[in-house]
Amino acid sequence: MIIAEVSIIPIGTGTPSVSRYVAGAIEALAKQKKVKYQMTAMGTILEGELKDVLDAVTRMHESVFDRGAERVVTKLTIDDRRDKNLTIDYKVQSVMNKLG
């Protein structure tokens, strides 16, 4: 299982607002039942098997074109730790435990 963060940036939309494109990407992601996700103000955290996450990111990326963007920049960071089973909740809890 991996944890990933994706940020999708539509370019060439004619407006500074990107929320409708983000909504389309989240709709595409929500259809991927094997990938858990958590949307944040600056990106989306994903949890799942590598192939499922990559498939979900591809669908998110394409959904922005489907909504009319002329160019899309997608940033993807993958945390693939093989000695422990990572989850979004585990990573957050680990830091919270250290904060007391």
Summary of the structure (lengths in Angstrom):
residues: 100
radius of gyration: 14.7
end to end distance: 27.4
largest distance: 47.2
contacts: 263
relative contact order: 0.27
helix: 41%
strand: 28%
